[in-house]
Amino acid sequence: MKRYLYLILILLFLMPFSAMAQGAVAATSVLNAGNTAWITMATILVMLMTIPGLALFYGGLVRQKNVLSIIMQCLICVCVVSVLWVAFGYSWVFGKGFEGMAIGHFIGGFDKVFLNGVTTASILSPAGIPEITFVLFQCMFAVITPGLIIGSFAERVKFSGFLFFTVLWSILVYNPMAHFVWGGGWLQQMGAIDFAGGTVVHINAGISALVMALMLGSRSDYKSGHPTSPHQIPYVFIGAAFLWLGWFGFNAGSGLTADGLDANAFLVTHIATCVSALTWMIIDWVLNKKPTTVGVCTGAVAGLVAITPASGSVGILGAISIGVVTAIVCFWMVAYVKIKLNYDDSLDAFGVHGIGGIIGSILTGVFATKAVTGPTGAEGALFGNWHQLLVQIIATLFSIVYSGVLTYILFKIVDKLVGIRVAPREEEEGLDVYEHGENAYNS
């Protein structure tokens, strides 16, 4: 079994070299300095979402004996996925080598492996930005997506198993999904709206998170209905603040232009987040008698997730509605459904990212408006176009099934070859010492 898997991995790595001679011809365009400066800044903002944003947000929520394991997992996602992305990920998602062929619905091609043909003179139309800048901007999306899954299996996985799973998942789950929606694949051709990653990032990662949590089983000391206390709530706040800030690049940068569309994405991202955080706080206050910092931070992240696919197509009405609905449903999932079904989604990666992504993707088909998308753009069911809602539902359901099935298969492969869960004693005493030989707090 191991020999066959190694052979497959070698072929996956070497196949692109066979196409290197094909070259790549970029569209001829004039560099737009304003757009280029903005997307460069947006790329930096999205980078901040993973490190330090996600690392601190997740790291603060776990116990102090496991905080370095979270930081390491987030850090290595940046490193390994970035290398995979420039090696062949970008080509698989946005290449044109298989355009017009049946396989082109699944992956783009091998024409841009190791950024073959992507030079300093390659300019993307109509935005007028260097293709190199676009490569790096999209790389940050590929980096953070597997990082989100970390929240579901925190405090109980081997670093080696995590690393192996992340590599396979990025290649076989993220890249094809990104091509389906953004790279000219069948979902994009069908007309699915996903401005900045509702299906590609959040449903994809959120459903994978649920599968991982179910297959791993609960932490040894997990008690349903008695959540583990975060060891460092200020970290949670700082991480949430970095995520909120970085999300402006995530969403507002996805239009690739410094214009009204990006300005709208900026605005609705902020408003939906504020509304979701406020709604979560009110629910927390009414039901649990106290408004909590962790609750407001979680509500804010849920709002950021849900507005992501809709940020390029909805106005203020849609943003407020999405913020309210998301907070209510995600709170219910985290506070009641998880307890009722007794699964250990450690940091609520599924309850926030998976459910928030599903809500945002579907409600995009309700609230999309030509006031934002333009006279030739899409609009949703609220404005009479029920077909768009149907398309969004199809895209959402496909994302759920694709991510769930592939994650199940990859879990089985990785667990068989290297193992995923740590030994009971290692889990009890903490991953920082056993997996990394370090302590976060040395007195």
CORFEN-V859991 format. One line per field, one symbol per residue. ss: DSSP state (@ for helix, = for strand, . for the rest). burial: + if it has 24 or more other ideal C-beta (glycine too) atoms within 12 Angstrom, else -. A space follows every 10 residues. Layout:
# CORFEN-V859991
ss=???
burial=???
This chain:
# CORFEN-V859991
ss=.@@@@@@@@@ @@@@@@@@@@ @@........ ..@@@@@@@@ @@@@@@@@@@ @@@@@@@@@@ @..@@@@@@@ @@@@@@@@@@ @@@@@@@@@@ @@@@...... .@@@@..... ..@@@..... ..==....== @@@@@@@@@@ @@@@@@@@@@ @@@...=.@@ @@@@@@@@@@ @@@@@@@@@@ @@...@@@@@ .......@@@ @@@@@@@@@@ @@@@@@.... ..=..=.... ..@@@@@@@@ @@@@@@@@@@ @@@@@....@ @@@@@@@@@@ @@@@@@@@@@ @@@@@@@@.. ..@@@@@@@@ @@@@@@@@.. .....@@@@@ @@@@@@@@@@ @@@@@@@@@@ @.......@@ @@@@@@@@@@ @@@@@@@..@ @@@....... @@@..@@@@@ @@@@@@@@@@ @@@@@@@@@@ @@@@@@@... =..@@@@@@. @@@@@@.... ...
burial=---------- -+---+--++ ---+-+---- +---++-+++ ++++++++++ ++++++++++ ++++++++++ ++++++++-+ ++-+++++++ ++++++++-- ---+-+++++ ++++++++-- -+++--++++ ++++++++++ ++++++++++ ++++++++++ ++++++++++ ++++++++++ ++++++++-+ ++++++++++ ++++++++++ +++++++++- -+----++-+ +++-++++++ ++++++++++ ++++++++-- ++-+++++++ ++++++++++ +-++------ -+++++++++ ++++++++++ ++++++++++ ++++++++++ +++++--+-- --++++++++ ++++++++++ +++++++++- +++----+++ +++-+--++- ++++++-+++ -+++-+++-+ +-+++-+--+ ++---++--+ ++++++---+ ---
